């Protein structure tokens, strides 16, 4: 089992050093690029989705993880902050979706209670699941729980073959992921229209994801043919040059080329669909960010915006100016990238 | 002149080939782009064919471009290695099957 950058004492465990390194290896500024395209300032449009990162604890130590999550991390959202989130949801009925991520969000002791409360408030709930958590003894009943509350499962699987999956996520992860997917299918996921199962693929290396629609077609065919597994949608997500993926890019001497690749693939048409324009991200301590990536880089909401979920009101953050840095080129490359996959 | 015949950056500068024959270059790049679109073969399958051919014609630019492209199209290293073996098998087989011409000559010339 690998260890987090934080445990290793790596300088790249510090967000400030990550931002410096991105500046050193990027030939253009994201803000200036938007200015050239007359797309600056980048303002949010609405807040449809509240994404909670409920902790850095995870049963895996994936090599590309922008959260630097792992079994050696201890940060977890407290019950009190979860209650602050529920209060915000009650105050702001226009937030239709609660998107729960981590680490492995299911490892947070308040996860199931919070899901139940969100569903009782009538909110759509998404669980960003690493799949292998379902194969642990303490979470073996997770498929039944998630199905029972009609939680949309967004599950990570880099490839329908083992090579890339195990290279990115650890030896044996592919087999466990297939076992977990079969259990999700067995309780109705992807067969019952109320139980959506989406898969997420990140490239296992310093390259961009392929065409989402084409890959989805192939994945559906191959996962069914090889393993009898069904799913609803495939999301292609570009790896963000943050935390462990940044560390790997730097160590493998790929960083400058990768940033040049993101810059070269900059697509002005992808800017309007970036996820920060329609979501708000909450850290384990309740602090607010434009997205999970900004959260990991400790780029809090812009000046004058509320700092904490308990201070969130319905209108103040809707039209806010989004904070950007060079990592944002990851969301605007090619066909775009967001938590819901390609944006173009 | 440069120290080496092959320069990595030449791949990125490939569009400059149109400087002295823009109409011909435009025709080539339009056709090239169309060839690799999804059709009866998927774009991923075409990328693997391109990777294999790149090895058969031993073009370092094409190997660079289609190693990345095949990964981005969703192929993995096992699949790409098998594609290169296909190219190698055809190249090797092409040499070997010409041995039948050699045998024909030998049979004709020998007692």
Interface residues (C-beta under 8 A of the other chain):
Chain A: X159 X161 X163 X164 X201 X203 X204 X205 X207 X208 X209 X210 X211 X214 X215 X218
Chain B: X38 X42 X43 X44 X68 X71 X72 X73 X74 X76 X77 X78 X79
